[in-house]
Amino acid sequence: MSADNINWDRVSLSNFSSKLLDSREWFSTATELVSAAEILAPHVIDWWDSLHEWSKDSRKIFNEYGYHSLFMMLYAYAIENLCKGYMVGRLSWKPHLSRVGR
């Protein structure tokens, strides 16, 4: 097959479906998300400590940015990817792939 005859849409679909149906890809992404969240953990703890101190004495400085929303979002995406990885591992996907030409 020459380079002119390559069906790049089919190649792209094949690559996408291979990654989509590989539970290791989902688990790997979840691990990366948790690692990113853990980098933010000290900032989140500082924010909560600042809030606690500020609630005792409002004259103290309160940290404006706590990154807690981003921290929670990263963990939520990680949980979602763990669930997807588990579900992909339980799928019976071979009959479907035979329909798309694999």
C-alpha positions as CSV (number, residue, x, y, z in Angstrom):
1,M,0.0,0.0,0.0
2,S,1.5,3.3,-1.0
3,A,1.3,6.5,1.1
4,D,-1.3,7.9,-1.3
5,N,-3.7,5.0,-0.6
6,I,-3.6,5.2,3.2
7,N,-7.0,5.9,4.7
8,W,-6.0,8.3,7.5
9,D,-9.5,8.4,8.9
10,R,-9.4,4.6,9.4
11,V,-6.0,4.8,11.0
12,S,-7.2,7.6,13.4
13,L,-10.3,5.6,14.3
14,S,-8.1,2.5,14.9
15,N,-5.7,4.4,17.2
16,F,-8.5,6.1,19.1
17,S,-10.5,2.9,19.6
18,S,-7.3,1.0,20.8
19,K,-6.7,3.7,23.4
20,L,-10.3,4.0,24.3
21,L,-10.7,0.3,24.9
22,D,-7.4,-0.2,26.9
23,S,-8.1,0.0,30.6
24,R,-4.4,0.6,31.3
25,E,-4.7,4.0,29.5
26,W,-7.6,5.0,31.7
27,F,-5.7,3.9,34.9
28,S,-2.6,5.6,33.8
29,T,-4.4,8.9,33.2
30,A,-6.1,8.6,36.6
31,T,-2.6,8.2,38.2
32,E,-1.4,11.3,36.4
33,L,-4.4,13.3,37.6
34,V,-3.9,12.2,41.2
35,S,-0.2,13.1,41.0
36,A,-1.1,16.6,39.7
37,A,-3.6,17.0,42.6
38,E,-1.0,15.9,45.1
39,I,1.3,18.8,43.9
40,L,-1.5,21.2,44.9
41,A,-2.2,19.5,48.3
42,P,0.2,21.7,50.4
43,H,-1.5,24.8,48.9
44,V,-5.0,23.5,49.8
45,I,-3.9,22.7,53.4
46,D,-2.4,26.2,53.7
47,W,-5.7,27.7,52.5
48,W,-7.7,25.7,55.1
49,D,-5.3,26.6,57.8
50,S,-5.5,30.3,56.8
51,L,-9.3,30.1,56.9
52,H,-9.2,28.5,60.3
53,E,-6.9,31.3,61.6
54,W,-9.0,34.0,59.9
55,S,-12.2,32.6,61.5
56,K,-10.6,33.1,64.9
57,D,-9.4,36.6,64.2
58,S,-10.6,38.4,61.1
59,R,-7.7,40.9,61.3
60,K,-5.3,38.1,60.2
61,I,-4.5,37.6,56.5
62,F,-6.7,35.2,54.6
63,N,-5.2,33.4,51.6
64,E,-7.2,34.4,48.6
65,Y,-6.4,31.4,46.4
66,G,-6.6,27.9,47.8
67,Y,-6.7,25.7,44.8
68,H,-9.2,23.5,46.6
69,S,-11.7,23.6,43.7
70,L,-9.0,22.5,41.2
71,F,-7.7,19.9,43.7
72,M,-11.2,18.4,43.9
73,M,-11.8,18.5,40.2
74,L,-8.6,16.6,39.5
75,Y,-9.6,13.9,42.0
76,A,-13.1,13.8,40.4
77,Y,-11.6,13.2,37.0
78,A,-9.3,10.6,38.4
79,I,-12.2,8.7,39.9
80,E,-14.1,9.0,36.7
81,N,-11.1,7.5,34.8
82,L,-10.8,4.7,37.3
83,C,-14.5,3.9,36.8
84,K,-14.1,4.0,33.0
85,G,-11.0,1.7,33.2
86,Y,-12.9,-0.8,35.2
87,M,-15.9,-0.7,32.9
88,V,-13.7,-1.0,29.7
89,G,-12.1,-4.1,31.3
90,R,-15.5,-5.7,31.6
91,L,-16.7,-4.9,28.1
92,S,-17.2,-7.4,25.4
93,W,-16.0,-5.3,22.5
94,K,-14.6,-7.8,20.0
95,P,-17.9,-8.2,18.1
96,H,-18.1,-4.4,17.6
97,L,-14.6,-4.1,16.3
98,S,-15.2,-6.8,13.7
99,R,-18.0,-4.6,12.4
100,V,-15.7,-1.6,11.9
101,G,-13.2,-3.8,10.0
102,R,-10.6,-4.8,12.6
